[in-house]
Amino acid sequence: MTTEIAAIAEVCFALRARRAARRISRAYDRALAPKGIDVSQFNILTVIGARAPVSLGDVANALALDPSTLSRTLQPLRLNGLVDVTGRRGRGGLTLSLSDRGWDVLVEASQVWRAVQAKIAAALGESRVGPAIEVLERIDAAAGVP
């Protein structure tokens, strides 16, 4: 039985994906800390910046987050004046956009992001970056959970 359990640990997609995600997140978090945000917040700012004005639900869908999780992660961004929220909860929904300060932080943080991205890409090998992203997308789709 122990051998069977060990074999599961060797091939478990969830275990390997979560471990890699934690390590990758730590690398981005350390680099982004001087900008006052972490990688989760950076991703939120990026999605809002790319689509603004955008609904809370659309941001949650783009990041595969539960809306309540997104709301909790979004709160410090609102309090720090990086994200403007209009509308109401309910049928009309909340609309998100970046404040001027939010744009400034996003632009500065994007430079930091590029450096970390390049470091990880170099460690992976430039020729493997595209295929790695493709594999991650295929695993995401295969999991079948929105």
BELUR-V248009 format. One record per pair of residues at least 4 apart in sequence whose C-alpha atoms are under 7 Angstrom apart, sorted by the first residue. I is the first residue (numbers start at 0). J is the second residue. D is the distance in Angstrom with one decimal. If there is no record, write none. Layout:
i->I j->J d->D
i->I j->J d->D
This chain:
i->0 j->4 d->6.3
i->1 j->5 d->6.1
i->2 j->6 d->6.1
i->3 j->7 d->6.4
i->4 j->8 d->6.4
i->5 j->9 d->6.4
i->6 j->10 d->6.6
i->7 j->11 d->5.7
i->11 j->15 d->6.4
i->12 j->16 d->5.8
i->13 j->17 d->5.9
i->14 j->18 d->6.1
i->15 j->19 d->6.1
i->16 j->20 d->5.9
i->17 j->21 d->6.1
i->18 j->22 d->6.4
i->19 j->23 d->6.0
i->20 j->24 d->5.9
i->21 j->25 d->6.1
i->22 j->26 d->6.4
i->23 j->27 d->6.5
i->24 j->28 d->5.9
i->24 j->38 d->6.4
i->25 j->29 d->6.0
i->26 j->30 d->6.5
i->27 j->31 d->6.0
i->27 j->38 d->5.8
i->27 j->112 d->6.9
i->27 j->115 d->6.4
i->28 j->32 d->5.8
i->28 j->37 d->4.8
i->28 j->38 d->5.4
i->30 j->111 d->6.4
i->31 j->35 d->6.9
i->31 j->36 d->5.9
i->31 j->37 d->5.8
i->31 j->38 d->7.0
i->31 j->108 d->6.4
i->31 j->111 d->6.5
i->32 j->36 d->5.6
i->32 j->37 d->6.1
i->34 j->104 d->6.8
i->34 j->108 d->6.4
i->36 j->40 d->5.9
i->36 j->41 d->6.5
i->37 j->41 d->6.1
i->38 j->42 d->6.1
i->39 j->43 d->6.4
i->40 j->44 d->6.2
i->40 j->72 d->6.8
i->41 j->45 d->6.1
i->42 j->46 d->6.2
i->43 j->47 d->6.2
i->44 j->48 d->5.9
i->44 j->105 d->6.6
i->45 j->49 d->6.0
i->46 j->50 d->6.2
i->46 j->58 d->6.5
i->47 j->51 d->5.2
i->47 j->53 d->6.4
i->47 j->58 d->6.9
i->47 j->95 d->6.6
i->47 j->96 d->5.9
i->47 j->97 d->6.7
i->48 j->96 d->6.9
i->48 j->97 d->6.3
i->51 j->95 d->6.6
i->51 j->96 d->5.1
i->52 j->94 d->6.2
i->52 j->95 d->5.6
i->52 j->96 d->5.0
i->53 j->57 d->6.5
i->53 j->58 d->7.0
i->53 j->94 d->5.4
i->53 j->95 d->5.3
i->53 j->96 d->6.7
i->54 j->58 d->6.5
i->54 j->92 d->6.7
i->54 j->93 d->5.6
i->54 j->94 d->4.4
i->54 j->95 d->5.9
i->55 j->59 d->6.2
i->55 j->93 d->5.6
i->55 j->94 d->6.1
i->55 j->95 d->6.5
i->56 j->60 d->6.1
i->56 j->66 d->6.4
i->57 j->61 d->6.1
i->58 j->62 d->6.3
i->59 j->63 d->5.8
i->59 j->64 d->4.8
i->59 j->65 d->6.2
i->59 j->66 d->5.5
i->59 j->69 d->6.2
i->60 j->64 d->6.3
i->63 j->145 d->6.5
i->64 j->68 d->6.4
i->64 j->69 d->6.2
i->65 j->69 d->6.3
i->66 j->70 d->6.1
i->67 j->71 d->6.4
i->68 j->72 d->6.3
i->69 j->73 d->5.8
i->70 j->74 d->6.1
i->73 j->77 d->6.3
i->74 j->78 d->6.2
i->75 j->79 d->6.0
i->76 j->80 d->6.3
i->76 j->81 d->5.2
i->76 j->82 d->5.8
i->77 j->81 d->5.8
i->77 j->82 d->5.0
i->77 j->83 d->6.5
i->80 j->98 d->6.8
i->80 j->100 d->6.8
i->80 j->101 d->7.0
i->81 j->97 d->5.9
i->81 j->98 d->5.3
i->81 j->100 d->5.5
i->81 j->101 d->3.8
i->82 j->95 d->6.7
i->82 j->96 d->5.8
i->82 j->97 d->4.5
i->82 j->98 d->5.4
i->82 j->101 d->6.1
i->83 j->95 d->5.8
i->83 j->96 d->5.3
i->83 j->97 d->5.8
i->83 j->98 d->5.8
i->84 j->93 d->6.5
i->84 j->94 d->5.6
i->84 j->95 d->4.8
i->84 j->96 d->6.7
i->85 j->93 d->5.7
i->85 j->94 d->5.2
i->85 j->95 d->6.6
i->86 j->91 d->6.8
i->86 j->92 d->6.0
i->86 j->93 d->4.7
i->86 j->94 d->6.0
i->87 j->91 d->6.3
i->87 j->92 d->5.3
i->87 j->93 d->5.2
i->88 j->92 d->4.9
i->88 j->93 d->5.8
i->97 j->101 d->5.1
i->97 j->102 d->6.0
i->98 j->102 d->6.3
i->99 j->103 d->6.4
i->100 j->104 d->6.2
i->101 j->105 d->6.0
i->102 j->106 d->6.1
i->103 j->107 d->6.3
i->104 j->108 d->5.8
i->105 j->109 d->5.9
i->106 j->110 d->6.9
i->107 j->111 d->7.0
i->108 j->112 d->6.1
i->109 j->113 d->6.1
i->110 j->114 d->6.6
i->111 j->115 d->6.5
i->112 j->116 d->5.9
i->113 j->117 d->6.0
i->114 j->118 d->6.2
i->115 j->119 d->6.2
i->116 j->120 d->6.0
i->117 j->121 d->6.0
i->118 j->122 d->6.3
i->119 j->123 d->6.1
i->120 j->124 d->5.8
i->120 j->125 d->5.7
i->120 j->128 d->6.1
i->121 j->125 d->5.8
i->123 j->127 d->6.4
i->123 j->128 d->6.9
i->124 j->128 d->6.8
i->127 j->131 d->5.9
i->128 j->132 d->6.2
i->129 j->133 d->6.2
i->130 j->134 d->6.1
i->131 j->135 d->6.2
i->132 j->136 d->6.2
i->133 j->137 d->6.2
i->134 j->138 d->6.1
i->135 j->139 d->6.1
i->136 j->140 d->6.2
i->137 j->141 d->5.9
i->138 j->142 d->6.1
